[in-house]
C-alpha cells in the first residue's frame, strides 16, 4: 500500500467529510423523517464510502456501509419506516465507521473488530416490513416543497466511485448547481504566501517615499497601482485564512443530541450566523471550550422534561448558538432557556470548598459569584456525571479563551436561562500591539493585556516607586502594584537606556494580577503580524512570537503571562485573586458616555461614544466621488462620507464648505466605515441613559438628553445611515424606513 | 566524484560547509537579539518575511572572531525543512574537492563537536574542516551542548 499513501490520505480526508455530513444529515432526518431528498443524500454518501472502501479492500468498512446502505435503500423506497431506533442504529454505524477510519489513519490498515452484531441489527431492521407505508407517504406529501432542506452536499466526488460503481447506481441530484469546487490548500502554503505578502507590503512602504518625491508622473502612477494591488493582495490573503464557524458547529447537532439523550433531556439546538468567519487556528482553539459549555448547558442548566412542564416551559429545552462580528471581534453567544445559575448554590459551594470565607461570601454580588465559577476546582453539581461536573471545566474554558486573546462573560437569570458570551479576536495572525523601547531594542506588548500607560515625572524629588522590602512597587490610585523592569527581566544591557529620561510604566494584567512594566520609551500601537519563533527558540516563555516592523527589522513580542510567571509574580499573588479588581473609571449606573459636537445651525448634538471609533481631520480636497456618493480614502480605508447637516433636521446644509478642514467622526457598521462630517467637536460628556422622546419625530434625531440643565439632541445614527444608504437624494423625509433591510 | 564546498572564515580559521545546503550569502545582517536565548544564537533576522534564527559560528565553533569583522556575513543554509543563518566573519571560495583528500575525524576527536564536524579535506597547506549544519541543528534542538573551546592553531 505504500505507493498508495497519497491516495489513501485523500480517501481518509474524504471519508471524514462524508462521516461529518452523515452525522448532520441523520440529525436533520430525525427532525423531518419524510425528507426523501435527505435520505437520498445519505444513501449516496454511504454508497460512495462503500465504493472507495472496496477499492482499498477495506472489508469491514465495505460490509458495514453496505448494510447501512441497504437499510437506507428500503427507507428511501418507502418500504419501511424510519423510527428513532433505526436512526440510533444508523448513527452507531457512523460511529463504527469513524473508528475504523481513525484506525486506518494510524496504521494504514483496518483495525480488527467484529461487526456481526451491528450488521445483523441493520439487516433485521431492513427486513421488518412496514405497515405504515401509507402513513409515511402522507407525511412526505404534506411536507411543503419550499421548506425542504436544500441539497447541501455536492454530489460526493469519489476518487474511485467512477471506476467501481456503475453510473446508473448514482442518483444525481435533480439540479446540479454551477459550483466551482474548492481547492484544498495546505496551511503551510498559506502561511508562506502570507509571509510573502507582508514582505511585499514592506517593500511597497519603502517604495512610496520615492514616488512621493519623484517628478516622473509615470513612475508615481505605477507605484500607485502597485500600492493598490498590494493592499488588495493583503486583504485577500487575510480572508483566505478565514473559515466559517460552521466548520466547528456542524458537529454540534450530533453532540447535543447524544448528550441530551444521555441526560434524558430533550434539547433543540439552533445555530445562527454559522457563516461568520474566523481564523482557522482560532476555530481549533474554541472548539473544546464550546463543547464544554454546551455540555454544561445541557447537563446543568436545561431541566428534565417533567420539571420543565411543571415550570410551564416547553418540554424541549432550547439552546441557541449565535455568532456575529462586532468591533473587529467575533462574538459567540450560547444561550439556553434552562434553570439558570443557582447563585446561592455557588455561594454555599465556594464556602464548602474553602475558596472564600463565609464573611466574604455574604458580601458578594451576582457578578462576583459568577466569577467564582471560573476558579479551578469548582463544580456545583452534587452528582458528578460522566459529561461534566468533574471540577475541571470553566477554569479551563476561560484559560483557553483568554489564551487566544478572547474573553468570556456569563449572565443568568433564575428559570429564564443562562447566556454565555465569548469574545474572540478575528485572527491570531494579526493583533494590535504597543511598541515600546527598552535597552535600545523595540519590543511589542499585546494590547489586549495592557490596562493603561502611566508616564512618570523624571524631575520629581523622589523616585516614583516605593520599596516593599526589596521589591519595587508603585501606588496606582491607592492600589499597590508590583513593578518589573523590562530590561532587567530580559537581562538587557542597561548602558544604552538613559535613566534621566522620563519613566514609562505599562500597567498590564496577567491572570487577574495587575503589575507595571517599566520601559524606556513608548512608541505607538499598531497591528502586528505575529510569527512564531520556531522550534529553535520555543523554550523561551517570555516571548509570544516575533513580528516584522515596517522598517524590516524583527521585533520580539512580549508574552505578558510569561514575563509574570518567570518573575514569580503570578505564583506569588495568585491565591488572592478572588477579590475582583475594582472597576476603574466606574461609570455610575444608568449613565453613558456621549461625544458632544456641533453642526451648522445646531450647536449641541451628541452621539453615543461607543459607536464612534476615531475623530479625524479631513479637508475638502480629500473627498472623491463614487457614483452619487462621496467617499474618502484615508489610511488604507475607504470611508463613506456623510454630511450630517443633510440628514439632521434643524441644520443648515452645506455650511461646512466654508471651512478648510473639518472633523470627521468615523464609525464602523456592517463592514462599512463611515465618516460623519461635523462642524466642531467639543467634549465627552456623561449623561443619563434615559432619553426623552421627541413628541413629533425629527429627522435624524433619536431624542434628547439633559446635561447641565441644557437640552442636547442625540443623533440617530441608524436612521442617518439608513437614509444615506437608501439612495434617496430627495430631501423628503421617508415615512417608513426598513432599517434592517437597508443596512443589510 | 567531486563535491562543492563553500569556505568561510572566523578569525584566521577556515571552515567549509557543503555548498548544496547554502541558499544565499547575505551581507545585511540586521538581526534582533533574543535575550534569554542560548549563547550560540545570535538573534533572529528577517529574510523576505521569514523569521530566521542566526547562529553565532564563532561561539559554536569556539573560535575567536576578528573584532572588526565579527558576524559580518550571514550564510543562509537550508537544513531539513528549516532555514537558518550562520554568522561568520567572511566567506572564501567555493572549492570542488574529491574523495581523495577527505579524512574522517580522528578517534580522540572532541565528543561535542563530533556531530557537527563531518571530517576534513587535506589542502596543500592546511586542513579544511567540514561543518555539517544539519547535525548542528539536530543537536541544538535536543540538548544545549556545552561547547568546549577547540584547540585550533591559527
HADDOCK unambig.tbl for C-alpha pairs under 7 A between the chains (distance, minus, plus):
assign (segid A and resid 195 and name CA) (segid B and resid 49 and name CA) 4.87 0.50 0.50
assign (segid A and resid 195 and name CA) (segid B and resid 50 and name CA) 6.40 0.50 0.50
assign (segid A and resid 196 and name CA) (segid B and resid 48 and name CA) 6.79 0.50 0.50
assign (segid A and resid 196 and name CA) (segid B and resid 49 and name CA) 5.93 0.50 0.50
assign (segid A and resid 198 and name CA) (segid B and resid 49 and name CA) 6.66 0.50 0.50
assign (segid A and resid 199 and name CA) (segid B and resid 48 and name CA) 5.79 0.50 0.50
assign (segid A and resid 199 and name CA) (segid B and resid 49 and name CA) 4.98 0.50 0.50
assign (segid A and resid 490 and name CA) (segid B and resid 35 and name CA) 5.43 0.50 0.50
assign (segid A and resid 490 and name CA) (segid B and resid 36 and name CA) 6.66 0.50 0.50
assign (segid A and resid 491 and name CA) (segid B and resid 35 and name CA) 6.63 0.50 0.50
assign (segid A and resid 492 and name CA) (segid B and resid 35 and name CA) 6.85 0.50 0.50
assign (segid A and resid 536 and name CA) (segid B and resid 141 and name CA) 5.89 0.50 0.50
assign (segid A and resid 537 and name CA) (segid B and resid 37 and name CA) 6.89 0.50 0.50
assign (segid A and resid 552 and name CA) (segid B and resid 46 and name CA) 6.91 0.50 0.50
assign (segid A and resid 553 and name CA) (segid B and resid 30 and name CA) 6.99 0.50 0.50
assign (segid A and resid 553 and name CA) (segid B and resid 46 and name CA) 6.65 0.50 0.50
assign (segid A and resid 554 and name CA) (segid B and resid 32 and name CA) 5.90 0.50 0.50
assign (segid A and resid 554 and name CA) (segid B and resid 45 and name CA) 6.14 0.50 0.50
assign (segid A and resid 554 and name CA) (segid B and resid 46 and name CA) 6.19 0.50 0.50
assign (segid A and resid 555 and name CA) (segid B and resid 32 and name CA) 6.81 0.50 0.50
